[in-house]
Structure formats: structure tokens, C-alpha cells
């Protein structure tokens, strides 16, 4: 329940709507409660006495109360919906904003499938619960209490029936609601697993097809889907038993009322209209309990969702801005001082005591075997991760002294996996610079040797990419990712193995453009090919998270056995090592 109270602040801006909705519902329920009493008088005082004028008058009163109830019901629906929709919109905005500021460790902690569930089904659950709370949770208890009070006043002879029926109904509601809440909590956990599995399979669909693992993946999905089916069926069956059982209890009450009523009517101690009114009020008692139980079931499902959302909102990122950030323009001098890092605490570090220095405008190349820590190292520079020990400095200051916005605004980063969004090519490049002009976009495309294939597209730079840019080849995606980093005109340019799918001719064109246009920019180039980094002022040879050797291409060919082995292996495979 603490999570629910924490989220209540999102209702405060719409508190007027949240007050009007129940008030309108009170009007509707009040009118509904008058209907059986009016009907009772029509039968006992109008029809029984053959008083036509009285019947017409009471009939008009019934229509009037119905119209007033209609206005109250419609008004409640409108204001309850406004409250719930605005509540969920604001909460979803803050939740999405929180997720976008997550560090990679926070994202891995929650998993992508769970975060998607938070933004979709959990939000829908809360919105539906709030709507029902403002509408039905006012209607149910008020109708339940109102019907009992009116029966006590107008049909006290039949009131003992309620004393038996109501406790039975109340116990059933409580038991089934509590049980279903626990079951739906388990259902939501399985939904997370299903979402994660679906997302994983769709993201890796090409790999699955390439290795002919479709049947294996289908079997895995069938397993979690069957688990979801069983959990959902178990929860739904519990709820399904509730309605017919309560109806059975109410029907027994109606039979008892007709039996007792018939005896009392025969003895002239009770009128027929009272019996009909009692049956109507008994149905209202059931409806009040049923609707209240529906809200309680929805709340039981929504409370875990609220807890999951609050958990995300309160996640403390390990990447924070300093209280007094450094605002000076970043020149590009960079140094690592005994930097170590591990993705999981108490496991072997991925980076171990990394130390090196790069002057502004210089180029540093990073090469090494797969898994040697190259990509992890460059992710330290824009603070995608913070080191466990040691310090990364830019222009002589620890990077933690700069705000994340200022630091990252000074860095152009093309990651190993070229991520493009389902927008136009121009819009994707503007992620690097939001106000980029058409001329700047053209220049960035030329620098990344992407203009040639972009010009062949019907819409050129306005060509719309599909999700994941599946309508482009791997090399085309890499070149657009480079263009996005170029357009920023950064102080530090990081290229993380972005030419792995680019042909050698295009790579040389890109290298020349970098030398000409970014000669005063600090460049960090990660590659598995020596030809991509041989021109660097300094080359770091990574091995098992450590710098095994450091120097120029010529120095390393003379002094580093590991670098010599890489050069020999690439030469045997026909990879060009020289310009």
C-alpha cells in the first residue's frame, strides 16, 4: 500500500476531477435507491387503490429520478476517466524519463521485458483500477449500505433474511478477493517472462533462422506461454466461481422472501409492493458487494503493479551529476589512471589497472582479442559506466566533475552495434545535433562515405528506416552511425569497431575524412583490424582486461609479441596492414 500512497501525488493536479466524479456517482446511486420505493408505492397505493392520478404522478417521479441518475452516471464516467487518463499519462512520462536516465547496470537489473511491462500492462492496470475506484467503489458500498438501511426502515419484517444472506456474501467476497490477488500477482511475474522471451526472440530472429533453431525457440516460448495460461486460468477460475455462487445465495434469499412474504400477505401484515421492493433491494445488496469485490480484485492486481513502478521510479542510478559541475569547454586531453571495472560485483574485473594518457587532437587506437575489454574501456569515457576503482580524467579533471549533459555533448560516440531508430535518415543524424542543417547532414554523410547509397534512395536523407533499420545493410548502418557522431563536431570522437562491416575502399575514404576534418579532435578508435588503427599516434594492445603493450604501430611491430602475432595472422588471411 505504501507504493499506492507514493503514486497518489500524480492525482493531486486533477483533484477537482477526482472529487467531482464520486459526487456525481452519489447522485446516481441516490436516484437508483429511490426507484424500488417508488415502485412499492405505485403497487400498494396506486394499483391496489385504482388511483390512476397517483400512478401517473409516481411514474413521472420515477422518470425524473432516472434522468437525474443518468446525468450523475455520465458525469461520473467523464470525470473519472479524465482523472485516470491524466494520472496514467503523467506517471508514464515520469517512468519513461526515469528509464532513459538509467545506467546500463540499472537496465540490466530490471531487464528489458520487465521495463516494457511497467510501461504498458502495469500502467494500464493502474489506470483501470483508478477509474473503477472513482466510479464503482463509490457506487458499490453506497448501494450496499443504502439498500440495507431502506429495508430496515420499510420492510423490517423481511430484514432477518438480510442478516443471513449478507454475512455469507461478505465472507465469500473477502475470501475470493484475497485469493485472486495473490494469484494475479503470480500471473504478472509470468507476463514479465513472456515479454522478455518475445523481445529476445524478435531481436534475434535472424540468428534463430540462420541456425535453424525455430523449433527450439518455439518450444521455449510454448513452455512459458503454457505457464502463463495455467496461472491465468487458475486466477480466472477463482473469480469465475464468485458470480454464480453469490447469485445462488441471493436466489435463496429471494425464495425465502417470497415464502415469508406470501405468509404475511395472507395474514394482511405485509403488502405485495413491499415484497417486490425487498427483492429489488436484495439484488442491489448483491450488486453492491459484487461491484465492490470487482474493485478489490482490480486493486489487488494493481497494488503489485504500483510496487513495481515505484521500484523503478526510486531506483538510484549510480551515475549522478555533481552539485557544482565544471562548465569549461572540453579540449580533449584524456587520461586513465589505474582504472578497474567489473560488471558484477565480486567477480573478476573486465578492466584491470588501465592507465594511459592522450593529448588533445591525438588519435589512440585500441586493439585486442574478442572479450579483452576494448568496448568496455571506451564506454567509460562518456560515463556509460563508472569505474570500480581508479579515475578517468578529461582536461585534468575527473569526468565526474562534469555534468553528464555537458560531458556527453562534447563526445561523438559510434558504438559497436549501430543502433538506428524508425525515423528518417536525417532525423537519425539529428540525434547527434538536433538543429543540424541540410548542409551539415550532407557533409556528415560525405565524411562517413554514406552519401553515395543515400542518394540512390528515392527520398534521399528523408528515407524512412524500419524498426532496427532492417531495410539497410550492416555496412550502411555503420556508416550512418558514424555520420551521426561526425555531425556533432565533438571534442572527443569515439569509434567502436564501426568499420567491421565496411569494405576497405570505403574505410580508407572515411579515414581520410577523419584526418582532414577532425585533426584537432581527440580520436579513440577501437578495431579488430590493424589497418584501421596503424596511423594512430598511440595504440593500446588489450589482453584479458589489461594493456599488454602500448606504442606506435612501428614500435609494437618491434616490441610486442601479441601485436606481432595479430599482424602475422591478419597478413596470412590477406588483410592489408598498410595504407
Rosetta blueprint (number, residue, H / E / L):
1 X L
2 X H
3 X H
4 X H
5 X H
6 X H
7 X H
8 X H
9 X H
10 X H
11 X L
12 X H
13 X H
14 X H
15 X H
16 X H
17 X H
18 X H
19 X H
20 X H
21 X H
22 X H
23 X H
24 X H
25 X H
26 X H
27 X H
28 X H
29 X H
30 X H
31 X H
32 X H
33 X H
34 X H
35 X H
36 X H
37 X H
38 X H
39 X H
40 X H
41 X H
42 X H
43 X H
44 X H
45 X H
46 X H
47 X H
48 X L
49 X L
50 X L
51 X L
52 X H
53 X H
54 X H
55 X H
56 X H
57 X H
58 X H
59 X H
60 X H
61 X H
62 X H
63 X H
64 X H
65 X H
66 X H
67 X H
68 X H
69 X H
70 X H
71 X H
72 X H
73 X H
74 X H
75 X H
76 X H
77 X H
78 X H
79 X H
80 X H
81 X H
82 X H
83 X H
84 X H
85 X H
86 X H
87 X H
88 X H
89 X H
90 X H
91 X H
92 X H
93 X H
94 X H
95 X H
96 X H
97 X H
98 X H
99 X H
100 X H
101 X L
102 X L
103 X L
104 X H
105 X H
106 X H
107 X H
108 X H
109 X H
110 X H
111 X L
112 X H
113 X H
114 X H
115 X H
116 X H
117 X H
118 X H
119 X H
120 X H
121 X H
122 X H
123 X H
124 X H
125 X H
126 X H
127 X H
128 X H
129 X H
130 X H
131 X H
132 X H
133 X H
134 X H
135 X H
136 X H
137 X H
138 X H
139 X H
140 X H
141 X H
142 X H
143 X H
144 X H
145 X H
146 X H
147 X H
148 X H
149 X H
150 X H
151 X H
152 X H
153 X H
154 X H
155 X L
156 X H
157 X H
158 X H
159 X H
160 X H
161 X H
162 X H
163 X H
164 X H
165 X H
166 X H
167 X H
168 X H
169 X H
170 X H
171 X H
172 X H
173 X H
174 X H
175 X H
176 X H
177 X H
178 X H
179 X H
180 X H
181 X H
182 X H
183 X H
184 X H
185 X H
186 X H
187 X H
188 X H
189 X H
190 X H
191 X H
192 X H
193 X H
194 X H
195 X H
196 X H
197 X H
198 X H
199 X H
200 X H
201 X H
202 X H
203 X H
204 X L
205 X H
206 X H
207 X H
208 X H
209 X H
210 X H
211 X L
212 X L
213 X L
214 X H
215 X H
216 X H
217 X H
218 X H
219 X H
220 X H
221 X H
222 X H
223 X H
224 X H
225 X H
226 X H
227 X H
228 X H
229 X H
230 X H
231 X H
232 X H
233 X H
234 X H
235 X H
236 X H
237 X H
238 X H
239 X H
240 X H
241 X H
242 X H
243 X H
244 X H
245 X H
246 X H
247 X H
248 X H
249 X H
250 X H
251 X H
252 X H
253 X H
254 X H
255 X H
256 X H
257 X H
258 X H
259 X H
260 X H
261 X H
262 X H
263 X H
264 X H
265 X H
266 X H
267 X L
268 X L
269 X L
270 X L
271 X L
272 X H
273 X H
274 X H
275 X H
276 X H
277 X H
278 X H
279 X H
280 X H
281 X H
282 X H
283 X H
284 X H
285 X H
286 X H
287 X H
288 X H
289 X H
290 X H
291 X H
292 X H
293 X H
294 X H
295 X H
296 X H
297 X H
298 X H
299 X H
300 X H
301 X H
302 X H
303 X H
304 X H
305 X H
306 X H
307 X H
308 X H
309 X H
310 X H
311 X H
312 X H
313 X H
314 X L
315 X L
316 X L
317 X L
318 X L
319 X L
320 X L
321 X L
322 X L
323 X L
324 X L
325 X L
326 X E
327 X L
328 X L
329 X L
330 X L
331 X L
332 X L
333 X L
334 X E
335 X E
336 X E
337 X E
338 X E
339 X E
340 X E
341 X E
342 X L
343 X L
344 X L
345 X L
346 X L
347 X L
348 X L
349 X L
350 X L
351 X E
352 X E
353 X E
354 X E
355 X E
356 X E
357 X E
358 X E
359 X L
360 X L
361 X L
362 X L
363 X E
364 X E
365 X E
366 X E
367 X E
368 X E
369 X L
370 X L
371 X L
372 X L
373 X L
374 X H
375 X H
376 X H
377 X H
378 X H
379 X H
380 X L
381 X L
382 X L
383 X L
384 X L
385 X L
386 X L
387 X L
388 X L
389 X E
390 X E
391 X E
392 X E
393 X E
394 X E
395 X L
396 X L
397 X E
398 X E
399 X H
400 X H
401 X H
402 X E
403 X L
404 X H
405 X H
406 X H
407 X H
408 X H
409 X H
410 X L
411 X E
412 X E
413 X E
414 X E
415 X L
416 X L
417 X L
418 X L
419 X L
420 X L
421 X L
422 X L
423 X L
424 X E
425 X H
426 X H
427 X H
428 X H
429 X H
430 X L
431 X L
432 X L
433 X L
434 X L
435 X L
436 X L
437 X L
438 X H
439 X H
440 X H
441 X H
442 X H
443 X H
444 X H
445 X H
446 X H
447 X H
448 X L
449 X L
450 X L
451 X H
452 X H
453 X H
454 X H
455 X H
456 X L
457 X L
458 X L
459 X L
460 X H
461 X H
462 X H
463 X L
464 X E
465 X L
466 X L
467 X H
468 X H
469 X H
470 X L
471 X L
472 X L
473 X L
474 X H
475 X H
476 X H
477 X H
478 X H
479 X H
480 X H
481 X H
482 X H
483 X H
484 X H
485 X H
486 X H
487 X L
488 X L
489 X L
490 X L
491 X L
492 X E
493 X E
494 X E
495 X E
496 X E
497 X L
498 X L
499 X L
500 X L
501 X L
502 X L
503 X L
504 X H
505 X H
506 X H
507 X H
508 X H
509 X H
510 X H
511 X H
512 X H
513 X H
514 X H
515 X H
516 X H
517 X H
518 X L
519 X L
520 X L
521 X L
522 X E
523 X E
524 X E
525 X E
526 X E
527 X L
528 X L
529 X L
530 X H
531 X H
532 X H
533 X L
534 X L
535 X L
536 X L
537 X L
538 X E
539 X E
540 X E
541 X E
542 X E
543 X E
544 X L
545 X L
546 X E
547 X E
548 X E
549 X E
550 X E
551 X E
552 X L
553 X H
554 X H
555 X H
556 X H
557 X H
558 X H
559 X H
560 X L
561 X H
562 X H
563 X H
564 X H
565 X H
566 X H
567 X H
568 X H
569 X H
570 X H
571 X H
572 X H
573 X L
574 X L
575 X L
576 X L
577 X L
578 X L
579 X L
